[in-house]
Amino acid sequence: MIPSPTRPAPATIALAHVSLRCLIIAATKFIVRNYGVRCR
C-alpha cells in the first residue's frame, strides 16, 4: 500500500490521518486506564 510518488491520493492520506488519530486516542485511553489501575 505505497502511494505513487507522482500523485498521492488525498483519500488515502485522509484515511491514514483519521485511523492514526483513532489509534492515538485508543492508546491514550488504554494507558490512562492502566495507569489509574496501577496508581490505586
Secondary structure, 3 states (H helix, E strand, C coil): CCCCCCCCCHHHHHHHHHHHHHHHHHHHHHHHHHHHHHHC
